[in-house]
């Protein structure tokens, strides 16, 4: 069982930055693949950034085309947390952002944090 809690959302002007945090409890996050998704009313939830492992303990991020070069996902295993650094924000980035943890048949979601980018 994993509990996820997002924080760091808010209102920001276009071109600004936000850093989202996802604190995990119940299990250490190293046991899970972590990701950030977002959803706007009337649309399906979409993947924004996910972590992938390579060469054992080395991980990298996979990003949606719309955020490549602007968003960065990172992990801090010692703090059992995942982050999403969002730079050069655009109004199109406005959405509820969800932290996700996946492992085999298990799929956990946080409650979401609102990100609003004004033009």
N, C-alpha and C positions, 0 to 999 in steps of 0.2 A: 504494500500500500504506500502510495506516494501522495503527499499533499503539496500543492504548489501555490505560491502567493506572489503575484506580480505587484510591482510598484514602479513609480517613476513617470507615469503618464501625466499628461496635463495639456495646457494650452500654450502653444508656441507660434510665433510668426514664421512665415515662409522664410527659409534660409537658416533657421535656427537649428538647435540640436537638443536632443533628449537622450537620456540613458535609462533604459528599462532594466529592472532587476527581477529575477525570479528566484525566490528562496524555496528550496525543497526540504521536506522533512519526511520522516518515515523510513526512507531508504537513501543511501548515498547515490548521488546522481551519476556516478561513474558506471552504475549498472544499467543506465538508460541512455537511449539516444534522445537528445534534447532539441527543441526547436521553438521557433516563434511563428505564430500564425496571426492573421488579422481578418476581420470581418466587418463589412459595412451593411446597413440595412438593405434587404432585397438581393443580396449577393451571397454566394457561397464563401465559406471560410477558405482562405488561401494561404499557402505556405509562403513565408517571408524569408526565413533563414533557418537552416538546420545544421547540426553538427554531425560530422562523419569522422570515423576513426581511420587512420592509416598508420602503418609502421608501428603498431602496438599502441603506445601512449600518445602519439601525435594525432591531433585532430585538425580538421579544417572545416570551413563553413561553405555551404551551398546556398546560393541566394537567388531569389526571384529576379528576373531581368530588370524589373522596374526599380529595384533597390541596389543593384550592383554598383559598387564604387561609393555608395553612400552609407550603407548599413554594415555593421560588423557584429557577428555573434562571437561570444567568448564564454569560457568556463572558468570557474575557480573551484576546484574540487575541495580544497581546504575549507572553503566557506559553504560548500554544497549549494552553489548558486550558478546561475546562468545570466548573461547580460546581453543586451542588444543596444549597441551604440548607434544612434541615428543622427546623421549629419545632413546638412543641406535639405532639410525637410521641405516637402511640397504639400500643397493642399490635398493632393491625391493620396497622401499618406494617412489622411484622417480615417481612423477606424478604431475598433476595439482590438487590442492586441492581447493574445493569449499565449501563455507558456504551455508547452507540451512535453510530456515525458513518455517514451515508448520503449517497450521491451517485450518482444514476442507478442502474445495476445493482449498484453496490458497497454492501456492508453489512457493517460491522465491529463487533465486540463486544469489550469487555474481559473479564477473567476473573471479574469480579464481586466485590463486597465485601458482607459480611454485616452487616446491621443488625438488632439484636435490641432490642425495646422491652419492658421488664418492666412488669407491672401492680402 
